[in-house]
Amino acid sequence: MPIAMIVHGGAWAIPDDQVESHLAGCRAALSAGWALLSQGRSALDACEVAVRLMEDDPIFDAGTGSVLTAAGEVELDAALMEGRSLRYGAVANLRRVRNPITLARHVLSGPATFLVGEGAEQFAVAHGVALIENSALIVERERRLWEEWRAVQAAGMLPGEPIAMGQAATSVPAAQSAVGGHDTVGAIALDAEGNMVAANSTGGTPFKLPGRVGDTPMVGCGLYADDQSGAAVCTGWGESIVRVALARRAVELLERGLPPQSAAELAVRTLARRVSGGSGGCIILTPDGRVGLAWNTQRMAYAYRQEGGEPAWGC
């Protein structure tokens, strides 16, 4: 079977001065995952290592460097899904785990499929995953943005935004266009055995309500993988992606016979058509190694490679 891999580094209005950093992060993640696939390692291994690299890269809103909640802390979500068995492992509202994707892989083995908050962190300890202080996940860039947002909230200067300090932005797209975006990271890999795995990780949306969970760890919304038809991973405004179950919708388009690029484009058009303000993107990989990718935001960082070809990337 041919091997193939595609990663993304988020769909939003990535600033000009951050484009190269996003591309470099995507290329590094792809390279690490591809090296494992080339050695005959599993798609699961490739996706975990690729997403871990992006979690550790502070340019992305995943792991270290994630956006802050309205309370000024980091809360992380991640998930993995195997296309052969349809098993998945998901975690959410993590505050003390550096690499949520690794914990999601432990959850993949059962007995649960989705763990959140304190229970997820207790599960982490039981499986040898070290806990850290939440402050270790916060970078100066995000601390400064949070402080600026808090000052704006107190002054009541941003139209449509709540003044109360304990609340997150209710006009999500407006708030994010002002201060940040959707840097959810994701990967899909196809290994030499024909197994497909989809994975993603995020710090969520800027200044979200504590406890908020978006599309990322939700199977069928943020990700879906089926060895018989293909896999999709999504990124963007999570609340809109959940409403249309975007990842499963994209895979259903593959099942109807659409090529991956057409499926990605139609899925994103549906997101925008069915949900007011629906914004984001998706990446797709098929069982024969073809890729598709589309977005309706200003930019989406990505990189991919197919067996016999050279890596490609863009933003």
Beta strands, then each sheet from edge to edge (+ up, - down):
strand 1: 4-12
strand 2: 76-82
strand 3: 88-94
strand 4: 114-116
strand 5: 185-190
strand 6: 196-202
strand 7: 223-226
strand 8: 230-236
strand 9: 280-285
strand 10: 291-295
strand 11: 299-306
strand 12: 312-314
sheet 1: 4+ 3+ 2- 6+ 5- 1+ 11- 12+
sheet 2: 7+ 8- 9+ 10-
end
